[in-house]
Amino acid sequence: MTDYGDEGRRIETTAIHAGQEPDEGTGALMTPIHANSTYEQDAPGDHRGYEYNRTGNPTRTDLEANVAALEGGEYGRAFSSGMGSINTVLNLLSAGDHVVTGDDVYGGTHRIFTQVYEEYDLAFDFVDTTDHDAVRDAMTESTELLWVETPTNPLMRVNDIGALADVAHEYDALCAVDNTFATPYLQRPLEHGADVVSHSLTKYLGGHSDVVGGALVTDDADLDERLGFYQNSVGATPSPFDCFLVLRGTKTLPVRMDRHCENARTLASWLDDHEAVSRVYYPGLDSHPQHDLAAEQMDDFGGMLSFEFDGTLEQASTVVEETEVFTLAESLGGVESLIEQPAAMTHAAIPAEEREAAGLTDGLIRVSVGVEHVDDMRADLDAAFDAAAE
Ligand SMILES: *Cc1c(COP(=O)(O)O)cnc(C)c1O
């Protein structure tokens, strides 16, 4: 078993130390960027743990150990993007296999399922994963994977990981959880019975909007070995520099998340009372349909929220164009606040009818609440609401 050195410590300590030892030769504290492609062998086939950078790299090893320890898992694998990690889970499947997943999964996940893997004769069913009967009804004898996101994007639905993992296991299917939105600081899916956790490191784990990356974590040695086979065979592996950047990010994950959550909570209740807003989607609000589940499953409610601006499509566009503290951009999880209109941006890849059916209306606005001062965020939104009303 790989010892990631987390030694039963609390996650704040793990974030800073797991996978990272001062260099024995020099005492340097930080993991070096091992810019390198190949490694000296002592005899043919006799190497010191590394042969070639796609297969393994010491900077990547430290990142994989760090993310695995954060998730409380045994084995970590890093990828050049979150889509690279999702692709690797799909590589486990064969033609004819069936996958059940949520009807509001990340747009890129929907795209790789329907536009890439349906071509390879995998079948996908998209259901409301808060409805466990609907999930059970969708499962068949050929279902090999239940792919879960929670909270979901952009309606912030909260899915019960333990219950869904049980359904998956009844059918001998794998339960994979995309933990990008919650992060392991707030939610650790392996503790609830998930088989594998997927991350876009691009978001909160990197945390500074300066790198794209992905990761998979599992407790199952056989599964990890298969994931490693596809990681090396497909080659969507991260550069050592990217691994270094994410390692730098994860050290402050707990302190950043505390502020993201605090600001989002404040902003959500303010928006909830605002006359320009007809509805707020945030798991931390009492009115959220899965608030109790979120309180149980998560340690806090996260930094993402969405709201319905009470106006036309054009007026909602004006809001996202006018904000200045909130930058109009896709993505999330960085220290700076971002704002976007899902129907026109992140979820544009989902066909319009499906989008409407899933509740992704044109007036919906999603924000990634950053760590700026929340007073500046409120003033910024107020000014944008006024501009849209003119
Ligand atoms: C961004 C994101 C992904 C894809 O990750 P990339 O790093 O952009 O490839 C997958 N799932 C969720 C929930 C995301 O937010």
The ligand as a Gaussian input file, in Angstrom:
#p B3LYP/6-31G(d) Opt

LIG

0 1
 C      -14.356000      21.989000     -15.400000
 C      -15.031000      20.732000     -15.043000
 C      -14.698000      19.528000     -15.682000
 C      -13.686000      19.444000     -16.802000
 O      -12.412000      19.793000     -16.365000
 P      -11.315000      20.482000     -17.317000
 O      -10.178000      20.670000     -16.397000
 O      -11.914000      21.756000     -17.824000
 O      -11.043000      19.536000     -18.426000
 C      -15.363000      18.384000     -15.277000
 N      -16.308000      18.417000     -14.318000
 C      -16.666000      19.554000     -13.697000
 C      -17.706000      19.512000     -12.647000
 C      -16.036000      20.753000     -14.036000
 O      -16.405000      21.888000     -13.421000

